Amino acid sequence: MTDPVTQPARAEKPDKPSRQQLHDAIAKAASKISDVSSTFQNGVSLHKLPQSVSFTQLRAVFDVTKENDAKTFVGTIQGRIVVSVNFNYEPYETAEVGRKGGKVGKKRGRDANEEAVQAAIDRVKRGVPHDDVDSTALENARAALYAILTTLRGARNETAVESWGLSYKKEEAVSKSQRPRLILSVRLSPSVAVPVKQLFRVLGANCRSDGMMTTQDASGVSGGFNLPLSEQATTAEAHGQKALTVFATVTGAALGPASTR
């Protein structure tokens, strides 16, 4: 009689990191940005960043949140950008309209958001010589703006977008083939925190590689393009809250599948 085959022992799964350990990891990533303060209280990991942060810096912090990415938000407190991870947060079930659209409005009636986006596209076309307009970049901007207007919501499903715009910035050309930079800008309500995952998703792969967000007066960043606030948001700013303005350079790369990370 032969000996029974010995079954290999199963490897034990490592203990899941505690909330404190997760907070410490996020704080370590955030500390690489200058002038950052981090606190952990009542299940919320909160990180106050400077008044201006690049997409690259925000991404570095967001990537550490891992399985808590749906509980990670960006907003403002006392004039500073704040990234928070609320471990107790229960996400709202919201329909994500417009996520598939690279080109919208082909098989359905046009809506108010689409009309507004088309008007912005037309203004850009009128503002630069025809040969300077990158048609692919314009389509990428169209898809991102429509997704932002129809999808981007606050942590409590509030309306997040105060105003938005599409402009172009003519750089000192190093060659005749260089085209103006197409800039997408969005001003968010000072009282609303938005999911970082959703923000990057609606921007899309062609609008989230080169960008920044700021609570400062950003008119100079977009070549003087002024983004207004509602009366309620203006009142909030008068009481010390600050709106968060997002700027993204739109690339002319071909549209690809949406990504959540």
C-alpha positions as CSV (number, residue, x, y, z in Angstrom):
1,M,0.0,0.0,0.0
2,T,1.4,3.3,-1.0
3,D,1.5,6.4,1.1
4,P,-1.3,8.9,0.4
5,V,-0.2,11.9,-1.6
6,T,0.5,14.8,0.7
7,Q,-1.5,17.9,-0.1
8,P,0.5,21.1,-0.1
9,A,-0.4,23.5,2.6
10,R,-2.3,26.6,1.4
11,A,-0.4,29.8,1.8
12,E,-2.1,32.1,4.2
13,K,-3.3,35.4,2.9
14,P,-1.6,38.4,4.5
15,D,-3.6,40.4,6.9
16,K,-5.6,43.2,5.3
17,P,-4.0,46.6,6.1
18,S,-5.8,48.6,8.7
19,R,-7.3,52.0,8.0
20,Q,-4.5,53.6,9.9
21,Q,-1.9,51.8,7.7
22,L,-3.8,52.9,4.6
23,H,-3.9,56.5,5.8
24,D,-0.2,56.4,6.5
25,A,0.5,55.1,3.0
26,I,-1.6,57.8,1.4
27,A,0.0,60.5,3.6
28,K,3.4,59.3,2.5
29,A,2.5,59.7,-1.1
30,A,1.0,63.1,-0.5
31,S,4.0,64.3,1.4
32,K,6.0,64.3,-1.8
33,I,4.0,67.4,-2.7
34,S,5.3,70.5,-0.9
35,D,3.2,72.1,1.9
36,V,1.0,69.1,2.7
37,S,-0.7,68.3,6.0
38,S,-2.5,65.0,6.7
39,T,-5.0,63.9,9.4
40,F,-7.0,60.8,10.1
41,Q,-10.2,61.1,12.1
42,N,-13.5,59.4,12.3
43,G,-12.7,57.1,9.4
44,V,-11.6,59.9,7.1
45,S,-8.1,60.2,5.7
46,L,-7.7,63.9,4.8
47,H,-4.8,65.5,3.0
48,K,-4.6,69.3,2.5
49,L,-2.5,70.0,-0.6
50,P,-1.3,73.4,-1.9
51,Q,-3.5,75.8,-3.9
52,S,-2.3,74.3,-7.2
53,V,-1.7,70.6,-8.0
54,S,-0.8,68.9,-11.3
55,F,-2.7,65.8,-12.6
56,T,0.6,63.9,-12.1
57,Q,0.7,64.8,-8.4
58,L,-3.0,64.0,-7.9
59,R,-2.6,60.7,-9.7
60,A,0.4,59.7,-7.4
61,V,-1.8,60.1,-4.4
62,F,-4.9,58.5,-5.9
63,D,-2.9,55.4,-7.0
64,V,-2.2,54.6,-3.4
65,T,-5.9,54.4,-2.5
66,K,-6.3,51.2,-4.4
67,E,-9.5,49.3,-3.4
68,N,-10.7,52.5,-1.8
69,D,-10.6,54.5,-5.0
70,A,-14.4,54.9,-5.1
71,K,-14.2,56.5,-1.7
72,T,-11.6,59.1,-2.7
73,F,-12.6,62.7,-3.3
74,V,-11.0,66.0,-4.2
75,G,-12.4,69.3,-3.1
76,T,-11.4,72.5,-1.2
77,I,-11.1,73.6,2.4
78,Q,-10.0,77.1,3.3
79,G,-8.6,77.9,-0.1
80,R,-6.6,74.7,-0.4
81,I,-7.1,71.6,-2.4
82,V,-8.1,68.6,-0.3
83,V,-7.9,64.9,-1.1
84,S,-10.0,62.7,1.3
85,V,-10.6,59.0,1.6
86,N,-13.8,58.4,3.5
87,F,-13.6,54.7,4.5
88,N,-17.2,54.8,5.7
89,Y,-18.6,56.2,2.4
90,E,-21.3,54.2,0.6
91,P,-21.3,55.1,-3.1
92,Y,-24.5,56.4,-4.7
93,E,-25.8,54.4,-7.6
94,T,-25.7,56.8,-10.6
95,A,-26.1,56.3,-14.3
96,E,-23.0,57.3,-16.2
97,V,-24.4,59.0,-19.3
98,G,-22.1,59.7,-22.2
99,R,-19.2,57.5,-21.3
100,K,-19.1,55.7,-24.6
101,G,-19.3,58.8,-26.8
102,G,-16.3,59.8,-28.8
103,K,-18.8,61.4,-31.2
104,V,-22.1,62.2,-29.8
105,G,-25.5,62.9,-31.3
106,K,-25.4,60.5,-34.3
107,K,-28.5,58.4,-33.5
108,R,-30.5,60.5,-31.2
109,G,-31.9,64.0,-30.8
110,R,-29.6,66.7,-29.7
111,D,-29.9,67.9,-26.1
112,A,-29.0,71.2,-24.3
113,N,-25.6,69.9,-23.2
114,E,-24.7,68.7,-26.6
115,E,-25.8,72.0,-28.2
116,A,-23.6,73.9,-25.7
117,V,-20.6,71.7,-26.4
118,Q,-21.0,72.1,-30.1
119,A,-21.2,75.9,-29.7
120,A,-17.8,75.8,-27.8
121,I,-16.3,73.7,-30.6
122,D,-17.6,76.2,-33.2
123,R,-16.1,79.1,-31.3
124,V,-12.7,77.5,-31.4
125,K,-13.0,76.7,-35.1
126,R,-13.8,80.4,-35.8
127,G,-10.9,81.6,-33.7
128,V,-8.0,79.8,-35.4
129,P,-7.2,79.2,-39.1
130,H,-8.8,76.1,-40.4
131,D,-5.4,74.3,-41.0
132,D,-4.5,74.9,-37.3
133,V,-7.5,73.1,-35.9
134,D,-6.8,69.5,-35.0
135,S,-10.1,67.8,-35.7
136,T,-9.2,64.7,-33.6
137,A,-8.4,66.9,-30.6
138,L,-11.7,68.7,-31.0
139,E,-13.6,65.4,-31.1
140,N,-11.7,64.3,-27.9
141,A,-12.7,67.6,-26.3
142,R,-16.3,67.2,-27.3
143,A,-16.5,63.7,-25.8
144,A,-14.8,64.8,-22.5
145,L,-17.0,67.9,-22.1
146,Y,-20.2,66.0,-22.8
147,A,-19.2,63.3,-20.2
148,I,-18.3,66.0,-17.7
149,L,-21.7,67.8,-18.1
150,T,-23.8,64.7,-18.0
151,T,-21.9,62.5,-15.6
152,L,-19.7,64.4,-13.1
153,R,-21.4,64.6,-9.7
154,G,-20.5,65.3,-6.2
155,A,-20.1,62.8,-3.3
156,R,-23.8,63.2,-2.5
157,N,-24.8,63.2,-6.1
158,E,-24.9,67.0,-6.2
159,T,-24.4,69.0,-9.3
160,A,-20.6,69.7,-9.3
161,V,-19.9,71.8,-12.4
162,E,-20.4,75.6,-12.0
163,S,-19.1,76.6,-15.5
164,W,-16.8,75.3,-18.2
165,G,-15.0,76.4,-21.3
166,L,-12.9,75.4,-24.3
167,S,-10.1,77.7,-25.4
168,Y,-6.8,77.5,-27.3
169,K,-3.4,78.9,-26.5
170,K,-1.0,79.7,-29.3
171,E,2.5,79.0,-28.2
172,E,5.7,80.4,-29.7
173,A,5.9,78.0,-32.6
174,V,9.1,76.0,-33.1
175,S,7.9,74.9,-36.5
176,K,5.0,75.6,-38.9
177,S,3.5,72.3,-38.0
178,Q,3.0,73.2,-34.4
179,R,-0.7,73.7,-33.5
180,P,-2.3,75.7,-30.8
181,R,-2.9,73.9,-27.5
182,L,-6.5,73.1,-26.9
183,I,-7.4,73.7,-23.3
184,L,-10.5,72.3,-21.5
185,S,-11.4,74.1,-18.3
186,V,-14.0,73.3,-15.7
187,R,-14.9,75.2,-12.5
188,L,-16.3,73.1,-9.7
189,S,-18.6,74.3,-6.9
190,P,-16.7,75.4,-3.8
191,S,-19.0,73.3,-1.6
192,V,-18.8,70.0,-3.5
193,A,-16.2,67.2,-3.4
194,V,-16.0,65.0,-6.5
195,P,-14.8,61.4,-6.8
196,V,-11.2,61.5,-8.2
197,K,-11.9,58.2,-10.1
198,Q,-14.9,59.7,-11.8
199,L,-13.1,63.0,-12.6
200,F,-10.2,61.1,-14.4
201,R,-12.8,58.8,-16.1
202,V,-14.9,61.6,-17.6
203,L,-11.8,63.5,-18.7
204,G,-10.7,60.5,-20.7
205,A,-7.3,59.3,-21.8
206,N,-6.9,62.2,-24.1
207,C,-7.5,64.9,-21.5
208,R,-6.0,63.7,-18.3
209,S,-2.3,63.3,-19.2
210,D,-1.4,67.0,-19.0
211,G,-3.4,69.2,-16.6
212,M,-3.7,70.8,-13.3
213,M,-6.2,72.1,-10.8
214,T,-6.1,75.3,-8.7
215,T,-8.1,77.4,-6.2
216,Q,-6.2,80.5,-7.3
217,D,-7.4,83.1,-9.7
218,A,-6.9,81.1,-12.8
219,S,-7.8,83.6,-15.6
220,G,-4.2,83.9,-16.7
221,V,-3.8,80.1,-17.0
222,S,-6.4,79.9,-19.7
223,G,-5.4,83.0,-21.6
224,G,-8.0,85.2,-19.9
225,F,-10.9,82.8,-20.2
226,N,-13.2,83.6,-17.3
227,L,-15.3,80.9,-15.8
228,P,-18.2,82.4,-13.8
229,L,-19.8,81.2,-10.5
230,S,-23.4,81.0,-9.5
231,E,-24.7,83.3,-6.9
232,Q,-24.7,80.6,-4.3
233,A,-21.0,79.7,-5.1
234,T,-20.0,83.4,-5.1
235,T,-21.5,83.7,-1.6
236,A,-19.6,80.6,-0.5
237,E,-16.3,82.1,-1.8
238,A,-17.1,85.3,0.1
239,H,-17.2,83.2,3.3
240,G,-13.8,81.6,2.7
241,Q,-14.7,78.6,0.5
242,K,-12.9,78.4,-2.9
243,A,-14.0,76.9,-6.2
244,L,-11.7,74.4,-7.8
245,T,-10.8,75.1,-11.4
246,V,-9.5,72.2,-13.5
247,F,-7.5,72.7,-16.7
248,A,-6.6,69.9,-19.1
249,T,-4.7,70.0,-22.3
250,V,-6.6,68.0,-25.0
251,T,-4.4,65.8,-27.2
252,G,-5.1,64.8,-30.7
253,A,-4.5,61.1,-30.2
254,A,-7.2,58.7,-31.4
255,L,-10.0,58.0,-29.0
256,G,-9.5,54.8,-27.0
257,P,-11.6,52.9,-24.4
258,A,-12.3,54.7,-21.2
259,S,-10.3,53.7,-18.2
260,T,-11.2,54.0,-14.5
261,R,-7.5,54.4,-13.4
